[in-house]
Amino acid sequence: MIYYKTHEEVELLRQSNALVSATLAELTTHLRPGITTRQLDQLAETFIRDHKGIPAFKGYEGFPYTCCLSVNEAVVHGFATDTPLKEGDLISIDTGVILNGFVGDSAYTFAIGAIK
């Protein structure tokens, strides 16, 4: 069954997805060699909560983190670790937000420094 959203619901979806986008943008300001995915995950959770959102992934089906952080050959749904990122790494950051009862979700892949 298809459930059509009202204009008001579409606006709420836009807001939750805008917070996801803003979270990813915030994390890019911290991407550099030496940072760990655990630190990025903590930064994401703080940012989301500071903007009145709830991390959608944390606790879902027992998942313990705010983001799925997949480095290099890891395909999807990576767990945060204390291993520092290094120059040339690729990291996919996937996060979700619950805001005003609606879920936003997006992933983006970033390069750490120069790619060789």
Secondary structure as the mmCIF struct_conf table of DSSP 4:
data_model
#
loop_
_struct_conf.conf_type_id
_struct_conf.id
_struct_conf.beg_label_comp_id
_struct_conf.beg_label_asym_id
_struct_conf.beg_label_seq_id
_struct_conf.end_label_comp_id
_struct_conf.end_label_asym_id
_struct_conf.end_label_seq_id
HELX_LH_PP_P HELX_LH_PP_P1 TYR A 4 THR A 6
HELX_RH_AL_P HELX_RH_AL_P1 HIS A 7 THR A 28
TURN_TY1_P TURN_TY1_P1 THR A 29 HIS A 30
BEND BEND1 ARG A 32 ARG A 32
TURN_TY1_P TURN_TY1_P2 PRO A 33 GLY A 34
STRN STRN1 THR A 36 THR A 36
HELX_RH_AL_P HELX_RH_AL_P2 THR A 37 ASP A 50
TURN_TY1_P TURN_TY1_P3 HIS A 51 LYS A 52
STRN STRN2 ILE A 54 PRO A 55
BEND BEND2 ALA A 56 PHE A 57
TURN_TY1_P TURN_TY1_P4 LYS A 58 GLY A 59
HELX_RH_3T_P HELX_RH_3T_P1 TYR A 60 GLY A 62
BEND BEND3 THR A 66 THR A 66
STRN STRN3 CYS A 67 VAL A 71
TURN_TY1_P TURN_TY1_P5 ASN A 72 GLU A 73
BEND BEND4 VAL A 76 VAL A 76
HELX_LH_PP_P HELX_LH_PP_P2 GLY A 78 ALA A 80
BEND BEND5 ASP A 82 ASP A 82
HELX_LH_PP_P HELX_LH_PP_P3 THR A 83 THR A 83
STRN STRN4 PRO A 84 PRO A 84
HELX_LH_PP_P HELX_LH_PP_P4 LEU A 85 LEU A 85
TURN_TY1_P TURN_TY1_P6 GLU A 87 GLY A 88
STRN STRN5 LEU A 90 LEU A 99
TURN_TY1_P TURN_TY1_P7 ASN A 100 GLY A 101
STRN STRN6 PHE A 102 ALA A 111
BEND BEND6 GLY A 113 GLY A 113
#
